[in-house]
Amino acid sequence: MLRVSYSETADGQRWILSGRLAGPWVDELRSCWQYARERAPLARAVVDLKEVTFIDDSGERLLAEMEIAGAELIASGVENKHLVASLRNGAESSLRRRLEDLCERRGEGATTKEMEK
């Protein structure tokens, strides 16, 4: 079971998740996420995972999608903090690879080190 609390304020969207981010609950959250983001694509999004007790592989993929879309993930506990850190590192690496691919396609040949300068 997953409980999702959602609020929209002047600061943006806030999602508080409680329980298990697994199975059919992942698809339900994805649907809610997509709907809310379509309504306000530029709004700041904060996803609070402090009360999440379990995350399966599909839940991890959804959180990675949220991270790439710009959501701020907040976690507690060793496992969830580690997961969020690895998602953050993966999102940065993915973005870096996409920028390198784009530069190569344009024939600019910029490297990652050059982009960081």
N, C-alpha and C positions, 0 to 999 in steps of 0.2 A: 504494500500500500504506500502511496505517495500523496502527501498533502502539499498543494501549491497555494501559497498566498501571494497575490499580486496587487500592487498598488501603483498608481500613476500620480506623480506629484510634479511640481514645478522643476524639481531637480532631475526628473526622469522616471524610468521604470524600475521598480524594485520587486524582485522575486525572492520569496523565502520558501525553500524546499525542506520538507520533513519526511523522513522514512526512507524507503528503498527506491532508488532511481534505477529501475530494472524492468524488463519485460514490457508489457503493454503500457506501462506508465511513461516510458520513454517516448513512445509515439504520441501519447496524449500531451505531454509537455512540449514536444516539438511542434505540434499543431497550435497550441496556445502561444508559443514563442513566435512562430511565423506570423500569426494573426496580429499580435501586438506590435511586432517590428514593422509589418506592412503599414500599420496605422501611424506609426511614429518612427520612421527609420533612422532618424538622426538623434533620437532621445538617448541619453545616457542610460545604460542598463547595468544594474547590479544584481547578481545572483548569489544569494546567501545559502551556503551549503552546510552551515554549522550543525543543523539537525538531521543531516543525511547519514543513515547508518550503513548503507551498502550501495555501491555503484557497479553495474555490470558493464560489459564491453560496449553495448549499444548506448548506455548512459554516458560512458567516457567519450564516445564519438560525438554525441550531442553536445556535451560540454565543450569539446574541442571546436565544434562549429560555432558555439556561442562565443567562445574566446576569440576566434578568428573574426567574428562579426563585431568585436569590440566590447563585449560584455566584461565587466569586472567580476571575477569569481572570488568569493570570500569563503574560506574553509577553516575548520578547527579539527583537531585530532591529527595524529601523525600521518595516517594513510591518506586522508583527504587533502591535507596540506601538500604532501608529496605529489599527489595526482595533479593538483592545480599547478604546482611548480613545473611539472613535466609538460603539462598542456601549454603553459606559457612559453616554455623553451621551444616546444614543437611549433607553436604558432609563429614565433619569431624566425625559426629556421625555414618554415614554409614560406613566409613572406619574403625572406631573403632570396630563396630559390626562385620564387616567382619574379622578383625584380631582375635577377640575373638572366632568367629566360627571356624576359621582355627586352632587355638591353641587347641580348644576342640576336633576337629576331629583328631588331631595328638596326643591327649592324654596328651598335655603339661599342660593344665589347667591354663594357665596364665590369670590373670585378667587385666582389663584395667589399674588399678593403677600400677600393676607390669610393664606393657608395657611402661607406661609414665616415669618410673624411669630411 
